[in-house]
Amino acid sequence: MSWDGDMAPTPSKKRGASRGLPSAAKELRSITNRLSKGVDALDFAEPTTHVYNPLVYARRSVNEYLDRFARKGPKALLLGMNPGPYGMAQTGVPFGEIAVVRDWMGIECSVDQPPVVHPKRPIEGFECTRSEVSGRRLWGWAAEHFPTADAFFNSMFVWNFCPLVFMEESGKNRTPDKLPAEERDPLFEVCDRSLREVVLAIEPAQVIGVGKFAEGRAKKALEGIDIPIGTVLHPSPASPMANRGWAPQAEKQLQALGVIP
């Protein structure tokens, strides 16, 4: 089964500048600039040894994603936690499994390097051969059930709460919720404000956290805004439930939330 999504205006094909872009793309570009500057001003100490900000070094892909797919009034904003090392960290696209971003979304931009690269977590951009399991599950489901990327984005938009990748000396990934309070609280303040701006800019019918963490942050950030907030199972391979068939479970949850037929 596939769904066409609501027919919304297709974004302009112009690239590289805000002139001529849909208003949603312009607004999200500005929000992304503020978010990037805000998180870059923060400090993180051991056991975090390396921090990547793909909003900076993968900015060409980020802009392409916003310019092509950000639009007003989607049925849902799907909200993730933060970039995975082989997804958004490489491509700049949330849950950005390389093959899907390149072949289904049609995005393939050159990617620069973070200021300090962890030797066990190189940034290879679209040349990376590793697969992001969470992104493969989420975008693989979308590509299977929607005839085109435009059809999907007419119904939904995908965003991450936090744009940073945190790594320890061993190369182990460190999620934002594991940061000490003195680092976590300022980070969440910046990211909460940005999420609120995104929601006010694109006006989704509802916000759906991909996982409980994202749902919780949405509820906190969007206090005072009259918008439904729900959740779907996170597609991470660290989730035993997701490993028992993420797609059919998430699909039932999206149906219950009224996002898909």
Summary of the structure (lengths in Angstrom):
residues: 261
radius of gyration: 17.0
end to end distance: 10.0
largest distance: 48.4
contacts: 883
relative contact order: 0.17
helix: 44%
strand: 11%
